[in-house]
Amino acid sequence: MDPDAERPLRILSLDGGGIRGLSSLLILKHLMKRINKENPPRPCEYFDLIGGTSTGGLIAIMLGRLQMDVDECIVKYQKISAATFQAKRSPADVLGRGKDLWKGKGRYKGDRLVEEFKQAALEFEDNEDATLFSNDAKFVCTFQADNNTAVHLRSYEVGDSYELLPTSRCTIWEAARATSAAATYFDPMPIGSHHYVDGATGLNNPVEVALEEARSIWSDALIRLESIISIGTGLKNPQAFGDDMIGILKTLKVISTDTEKTHQRFLRSLGDLGINGRYFRYNIDKGLEDVSLDDHGKIGTIEAATQAYLGLLEVQSSIESLASLLPPNGGKFNFILKYTTSTD
């Protein structure tokens, strides 16, 4: 009998949030150290499924497909952020920036992120054009614009899926570029005949679909589920609708990327799913409200807010409960889940 057939399952879900994704990594580092202080496990050795949207997708690729440990991922993430968030136009080019905004063009050059992920693939896979497809079963998710439904890009096949050929063998850098293509920040990413942007609108917190994906992989996932950990990138301040079109559009964007509504909805479903006591959500409640997606200069603020959050008694209590479920000897099957949205 396959010893992994009845092994408890562990899921990691990572929200989108731009540079604030650093807080997710710092929280995850704390969790891994709580499991084994002397030799913290790599997430790819510990979790059976890793899912992420936008910046969470980038992290999922680095932790899962490239199998980085958390410290390696933090270093690489900060390097990628510093290189990526360099404006393609100077502040003095008001006309050019206005044209980009009007045409929906991104303010940053996506090729910098591409180069960083090519370098990472070369470093960890010895091939800058290594595909997301791999023998140890990982996957990403996208949205196709034709019908605005999710398309899962996997390294394996499941019976209930239909995969588009161009995306089923996309490279690591293509997947990274697609999931990071946040509207107004980066241009859409073409893969095959479709164009993709990040999946933050409606799927900024991918925990629900991560569990759905687990159930499509393992028919007995709900029975075997040991834990599902969801890590956010900080709460945002409530926002009024505004009295003009720009204000309304900004508010609609905040609503569409709200991660806590997803959390509350998922929380209410635990009883029906039969997984009470196995869901853990970590999301900084104070200190990151004014940190924008591209505010690389506020790394110190992110670190301080994360440290304060991890010191809260209720957070420490939750981590203790989680640690009691996570023995240091975990399975090694791991999957990556990432969301993007097509703009076609």
Summary of the structure (lengths in Angstrom):
residues: 344
radius of gyration: 19.2
end to end distance: 46.6
largest distance: 66.8
contacts: 1186
relative contact order: 0.21
helix: 45%
strand: 15%
